[in-house]
Amino acid sequence: MKLEAVSGPVEPNLVPAWTTDQCAQFRKAPMTFAHRLAETGLFEDEALAALLDRYPDELFDINIYDFDDEGQARLRTGVRGRLPGDQVLEGIKGGRVWVNLRRIEANHEALRPFIQAAFGEIKARLPDFNPVQLNGQLILSAPQAKVPFHADPPGVCLFHMRGRKRIWIYPADEEHMPQTGMEDILLKQQTEELPYRRDMDRVAEVFDLSPGIAITWPLHAPHRIENQEGFNVSLSVDFQTWGSRILNGAHYANGILRRKGLPVAAMSATPMAARVGLWAASLAMKRISLVEDKIVNLDRSFELDGVKT
């Protein structure tokens, strides 16, 4: 979704004014801010059940992570089965699953203008922030759900609506977010999960989210999440700028070059002109499918109405 002017009945001040420190921290450090999206009525049970009833099956993910004593995770994915929306909600509330409704910005007409308006307000106070694409995921998760240590290729703003959750955010350095790991994520050789050790927590910044609080963090910063209380609802909005597009394209091209046995420089030592060249090369590489997508056909191992969660 491109960021465009909003018309229609959207209340102003969805994102109340930021302090000077918040404006300076945006995309440079983890930061929280207030929002009013939770007041729209779009995230109450009745509205969510109706949305689940009509949401496209191909954009509907159901997941469970099983964790060992060291915090390592194994992903199980499923399908909704035959349950209507209200029973899907009850299934989420009673277990450990989380449901991800992808492309929510394109498939929830009532929510779309609020996403546009919120980002329009953020953009208005940050002259250097020029998002060229927004993609949203509505995340519905059980009281005991956890999301393991992972990193996202685009920038992210997570708007929290219901329940309480805790998020650990780690440095986007080579120790926590190896360059080869981001290459593999962008090449779809692995999901977004990364190797995790409990001693990494000593450098994490920890935030508790309640309804009406949003959080964002630097590009590619790894993070993990544990729900703390109640049925959780969050809106995760991925944003791309030209800078993030070029950087991710450069990582993609480097991943191909690395697989061909060619030398790859550290991204931190790669000047912008070289990144742009790698990004341009990545566009051609993607067209000819030089690597197989290893995550497109993840096994769906359960139905929500039959799984023990």
C-alpha positions, -999 to +999 in steps of 0.1 A: +000+000+000+014+034-010+011+062+015-016+086+001-037+114+014-066+102+035-102+114+031-133+103+050-143+099+086-110+093+103-104+110+136-073+132+137-044+127+162-043+089+159-007+093+169-004+120+195+025+145+193+060+131+199+087+146+220+120+159+205+137+127+218+111+104+201+116+122+168+154+118+171+151+081+181+128+069+153+145+042+133+178+048+152+168+032+185+139+012+199+111+036+209+075+035+221+048+060+214+010+064+221-017+057+195-055+057+193-061+029+168-074+007+197-103+032+200-117+025+165-139-005+176-123-026+148-105-049+173-134-060+195-145-097+194-176-092+172-156-072+146-127-097+147-150-127+143-167-112+113-133-104+098-121-140+103-153-153+086-145-135+054-107-134+054-090-151+024-077-185+033-044-180+015-036-150+037-045-167+069-016-182+089-020-202+121+012-210+140+025-226+172+060-224+185+073-252+207+102-241+229+129-262+245+146-253+278+172-232+260+146-211+243+151-227+209+119-228+189+102-253+165+075-239+143+043-258+136+019-243+110-017-251+105-050-243+088-082-229+103-102-260+096-140-257+095-145-233+125-165-200+121-148-168+132-162-167+167-149-202+174-115-194+159-113-166+184-121-190+212-095-214+199-069-187+200-078-175+235-076-210+249-042-221+237-008-211+226-015-203+189-011-170+171-030-161+139-015-138+114-038-121+088-014-110+061-020-081+038-045-066+061-040-031+045-055-045+013-082-068+027-097-047+055-113-017+040-124-002+073-089-004+087-070+009+057-077+046+061-066+045+098-032+029+088-028+056+061-038+084+086-014+071+113+015+070+090+006+103+075+008+118+110+042+102+116+055+113+083+044+149+089+066+152+119+097+135+104+108+153+072+133+126+064+108+097+066+094+089+032+078+054+032+071+041-003+052+010+007+031-002+037+021-038+044+001-048+074-005-080+094-032-083+121-018-106+148-042-124+171-025-144+198-032-165+228-023-155+264+006-179+265+019-174+229+055-166+223+074-154+192+110-165+190+142-145+183+139-133+147+144-103+124+122-086+098+136-074+065+115-042+064+110-015+090+082-023+115+058-003+137+038-026+160+006-010+173-008-029+203-046-031+208-055-057+234-038-078+261-003-073+274+030-084+259+067-081+265+092-075+237+130-079+238+149-059+212+186-067+204+213-048+186+214-052+148+251-062+148+270-091+134+267-111+167+229-109+169+219-104+132+246-120+110+248-107+075+245-142+062+213-146+082+196-117+066+208-129+032+192-163+038+159-146+050+157-125+019+165-154-004+138-174+014+162-201+024+149-199+060+121-183+079+129-152+099+139-171+131+176-168+141+199-188+164+193-176+200+212-179+233+198-169+266+229-149+274+220-125+245+193-111+268+219-091+287+221-066+259+184-065+250+162-036+257+129-048+272+095-031+268+061-040+281+032-031+258-003-024+268-033-013+247-027+021+231+011+018+229+031+012+198+068+003+193+093+005+165+130-003+163+160+000+140+159-018+107+169-055+110+171-054+148+163-089+161+136-093+187+114-118+205+080-115+222+062-132+250+025-125+258+020-116+295-017-114+300-050-120+281-059-124+245-035-102+225-043-082+193-016-062+175-013-045+142+022-049+127+028-025+098+059-031+077+072+000+059+097+002+031+118+033+022+141+036-007+170+031+017+156-001+031+148-014-004+183-007-016+199-023+015+177-054+012+184-057-025+221-055-018+218-083+008+199-104-017+225-100-044+253-107-019+236-139-009+236-150-046+272-140-050+282-159-019+265-190-032+286-187-064+318-186-044+324-149-051+338-125-025+313-105-005+321-074+015+307-066+049+276-044+044+290-019+069+320-014+046+299-012+014+294+024+002+260+036-010+270+035-047+280-001-045+247-009-026+227+007-054+246-014-079+239-046-060+202-036-056+200-032-094+216-066-099+191-081-075+162-071-096+176-091-125+185-120-102+150-123-089+135-124-124+155-155-133+150-173-100+186-183-092+176-200-059+147-221-048+122-207-023+125-231+006+096-217+027+068-213+002+055-248+009+058-252+047+038-282+059+005-275+075+005-300+103-028-293+121-062-278+120-072-253+147-102-273+157-081-305+163-048-293+177-038-296+213-024-262+222 
